[in-house]
Amino acid sequence: MMTFPNIDPVIFGIGPLQVRWYGLMYVLGFAASYFLVLKQIRDFSYKALEPRFENLNLVLILSVVVGGRLGYVLFYNFSYYMQHPLEIPATWTGGMSFHGACLGCLLGGYFYTRKCKLDFWTCADLYVVTIPIGLALGRLGNFINGELFGRASTVPWAMVFPGGGPQTRHPSQLYEMLLEGVLLFTLLWALKKQPWKEKRNWPHGSMLSLFLIGYGFLRIFVELFREPDQHIGFIAGFLTRGQLLSGVMVLGGTILWITLITRQRQSR
């Protein structure tokens, strides 16, 4: 058994203002995406996006926050928030959904690029390969908070989490950090390189479809070790809500891939 590090979630506070590790992870994730997308814009000379880059970033950040919160409300605790609607905007109390954030980001990006007459698929490919960095940092923040812990286990690296009772549990947040974060970023960043895409002749939007498929499969796997939400439990006796939503992502990514490849072949 390993000892949970029990790091104070609050880095420092000034009066009622608190700076938390989890919030810092969001900031670092957005910053990493900003600089990596900017690097790609310059590497690939996508000049049409440069004057719109700052505004698009702002739209996407707002879309992530709004989508993540509404996703949690709709997917994970709908009945509670219908009884307490004034608490829906209270993001500081916790409760964000990655699936909701992903959907919000796609919708926000789509409408903004359409309004500015930018190619949505090209922009999506530039941004989506950077998302796993934010995922890795976010899961590290979850681990520091001692939340979203794993199922009971006796593996040598299992831990007793403050809110998880006396049982030792999988540090599933770290599994997600490594798989959905580090591994997925490494794969997507390697595949997005222009020489590889030219050899495979992949259409724009291909990186988005691969992200949806890759994240979906990895999340489904990691959910085997993660404790289901107590107020939801299992669906049909064995599925978690996260696995169900991730399955939709895999299906959507697969349909997108087939559609893109089919259109490419028909246009030749």
C-alpha positions in Angstrom: 0.0 0.0 0.0 1.2 3.5 -0.8 0.4 6.6 1.3 -1.8 9.3 -0.2 0.3 12.5 -0.2 -2.5 14.6 1.3 -1.4 17.8 -0.4 -3.3 20.9 0.7 -5.7 21.7 -2.3 -5.2 25.4 -1.5 -1.8 26.8 -2.7 -2.3 30.0 -0.8 -5.1 32.4 0.3 -5.5 36.1 0.6 -8.5 36.8 2.8 -11.5 35.1 1.1 -9.6 34.6 -2.1 -8.0 31.2 -2.5 -5.7 29.9 -5.3 -6.2 26.1 -5.6 -4.1 23.5 -7.4 -7.1 22.4 -9.5 -7.7 25.9 -10.8 -4.0 26.3 -11.5 -4.2 23.1 -13.6 -6.9 24.6 -15.7 -4.8 27.8 -16.3 -1.7 25.7 -17.2 -3.8 23.5 -19.6 -5.2 26.5 -21.4 -1.7 28.1 -21.6 -0.1 24.9 -23.0 -2.9 24.7 -25.6 -2.4 28.4 -26.5 1.3 28.1 -27.2 1.1 24.7 -29.0 -1.7 25.9 -31.3 0.2 29.1 -32.0 3.3 27.0 -32.9 1.3 24.9 -35.3 -0.3 28.0 -37.0 3.2 29.3 -37.6 4.6 25.9 -38.7 1.8 25.3 -41.2 1.5 29.0 -42.2 -2.2 29.0 -41.5 -2.4 32.8 -41.9 -6.2 33.0 -42.1 -6.4 32.0 -38.4 -3.7 34.3 -37.0 -5.8 37.5 -36.7 -8.7 35.5 -35.2 -6.6 33.4 -32.9 -7.0 35.4 -29.7 -10.8 35.7 -30.1 -11.1 32.0 -30.9 -9.2 31.1 -27.8 -11.6 33.2 -25.7 -14.6 31.5 -27.3 -13.2 28.1 -26.6 -12.3 28.8 -23.0 -15.8 30.0 -22.3 -17.3 27.1 -24.2 -15.2 24.6 -22.1 -16.4 26.1 -18.8 -20.1 26.5 -19.8 -20.2 23.1 -21.6 -18.4 21.3 -18.7 -20.8 22.7 -16.2 -24.0 22.1 -18.2 -22.7 18.6 -19.0 -22.3 17.8 -15.4 -25.8 19.2 -14.7 -27.4 17.2 -17.5 -25.4 14.0 -17.4 -24.7 13.5 -13.8 -27.1 15.3 -11.5 -30.1 16.5 -13.5 -32.7 15.9 -10.8 -30.8 17.8 -8.1 -30.2 20.9 -10.2 -33.8 21.0 -11.4 -34.7 21.4 -7.7 -31.9 23.8 -7.1 -31.5 25.8 -10.4 -29.8 28.7 -8.8 -26.8 26.5 -8.0 -26.2 25.7 -11.7 -23.8 28.6 -12.2 -21.9 27.8 -9.0 -18.9 26.1 -10.6 -16.7 26.9 -7.6 -18.7 24.2 -5.6 -17.4 21.5 -8.0 -19.0 19.5 -10.8 -17.6 19.6 -14.3 -18.0 17.0 -17.1 -15.3 16.5 -19.7 -17.9 15.1 -22.2 -19.9 18.3 -21.7 -16.8 20.4 -22.1 -15.9 18.6 -25.3 -19.3 19.1 -26.8 -19.4 22.8 -25.7 -15.9 23.3 -27.2 -17.0 21.7 -30.5 -20.2 23.8 -30.7 -18.4 27.1 -29.8 -15.6 26.5 -32.2 -18.0 25.5 -35.0 -20.2 28.6 -34.7 -17.2 31.0 -34.3 -15.3 29.5 -37.3 -18.4 29.6 -39.4 -19.0 33.2 -38.5 -15.4 34.2 -39.4 -15.3 32.0 -42.5 -12.5 29.8 -41.2 -12.3 26.1 -41.9 -13.7 24.3 -38.8 -12.0 21.0 -39.5 -8.5 22.6 -39.9 -9.0 24.6 -36.6 -10.3 21.5 -34.8 -7.2 19.5 -35.8 -4.9 22.2 -34.5 -6.6 22.4 -31.1 -7.6 18.8 -30.5 -4.0 17.4 -30.4 -3.3 19.8 -27.4 -6.3 18.8 -25.3 -4.7 15.8 -23.6 -2.2 18.1 -21.9 -5.1 19.8 -20.1 -6.6 16.4 -19.4 -3.4 15.2 -17.7 -3.2 18.4 -15.6 -6.8 18.2 -14.7 -6.5 14.6 -13.5 -3.5 15.6 -11.4 -5.7 18.2 -9.8 -8.3 15.6 -9.1 -5.7 13.5 -7.4 -4.5 16.4 -5.2 -8.1 17.0 -4.3 -8.5 13.3 -3.4 -11.6 13.1 -5.6 -12.7 10.8 -8.4 -10.7 8.0 -6.8 -10.7 4.4 -7.9 -12.4 1.2 -6.8 -11.3 -0.9 -3.9 -8.1 -2.8 -4.6 -5.2 -4.6 -3.0 -2.6 -3.7 -5.6 0.7 -2.6 -4.1 0.2 1.0 -5.2 -3.4 1.3 -3.8 -4.1 4.2 -1.5 -6.5 5.2 1.2 -8.2 8.4 0.0 -9.6 10.8 2.6 -13.1 10.6 1.2 -13.0 6.9 0.2 -13.4 5.2 3.5 -10.9 2.8 5.1 -10.4 0.7 2.0 -7.3 1.0 -0.2 -8.2 2.1 -3.7 -6.8 2.4 -7.2 -5.3 5.9 -7.8 -7.4 6.0 -11.0 -6.8 9.7 -11.4 -3.2 8.9 -12.1 -4.2 6.2 -14.6 -6.3 8.8 -16.5 -3.4 11.3 -16.3 -1.0 8.8 -18.0 -3.4 7.3 -20.5 -5.9 10.0 -21.5 -3.2 12.6 -21.0 0.4 11.6 -21.6 -0.2 8.7 -23.9 -2.9 10.2 -26.0 -1.0 13.5 -26.4 2.2 11.6 -27.5 0.2 9.6 -30.1 -1.8 12.5 -31.5 1.2 14.9 -31.6 3.2 12.3 -33.6 0.4 11.6 -36.0 -0.5 15.3 -36.7 2.9 16.0 -38.2 2.5 17.1 -41.8 4.8 14.5 -43.4 2.8 11.7 -41.8 -0.5 13.2 -42.9 0.7 13.7 -46.5 1.8 10.1 -46.7 -1.5 8.9 -45.5 -3.4 11.6 -47.3 -5.7 12.2 -44.4 -8.4 14.9 -44.8 -8.8 17.8 -42.4 -10.8 16.7 -39.4 -9.0 13.4 -39.1 -7.2 14.4 -35.9 -10.5 15.3 -34.3 -12.0 11.9 -35.2 -8.9 10.1 -33.9 -9.1 12.1 -30.6 -12.7 11.2 -30.1 -12.0 7.5 -30.8 -8.8 7.4 -28.7 -10.1 9.2 -25.7 -13.3 7.2 -25.8 -11.5 3.9 -25.7 -9.0 4.9 -23.0 -11.7 6.4 -20.8 -13.8 3.2 -21.1 -10.8 1.2 -20.0 -9.9 3.4 -17.1 -13.5 3.5 -15.9 -13.0 -0.2 -15.0 -10.8 1.0 -12.2 -12.7 4.1 -11.2 -15.4 4.2 -8.5 -18.7 5.1 -10.1 -20.5 8.2 -8.9 -22.3 7.2 -5.7 -25.6 8.9 -6.7 -25.6 7.1 -10.1 -23.9 3.8 -9.6 -23.8 1.3 -12.5 -26.1 1.4 -15.6 -27.5 -2.0 -16.6 -25.5 -3.5 -13.8 -22.0 -3.1 -15.2 -21.7 0.2 -17.2 -20.7 3.5 -15.6 -22.0 6.9 -16.9 -18.5 7.7 -18.1 -18.3 4.6 -20.2 -21.7 5.2 -21.7 -20.8 8.8 -22.7 -17.3 7.6 -23.9 -19.0 5.0 -26.1 -20.9 7.7 -27.8 -17.6 9.5 -28.4 -16.1 6.4 -30.0 -19.2 6.0 -32.2 -19.2 9.7 -33.2 -15.5 9.6 -34.0 -15.9 6.5 -36.1 -18.8 8.0 -38.1 -16.8 11.2 -38.6 -13.7 9.2 -39.8 -15.8 7.2 -42.3 -17.6 10.3 -43.5 -14.4 12.3 -44.1 -12.6 9.5 -45.9 -15.7 8.8 -48.1 -16.0 12.5 -49.0 -12.3 12.6 -49.9 -12.6 9.6 -52.2 -15.7 10.9 -53.9 -14.0 14.3 -54.6 -11.1 12.7 -56.4 
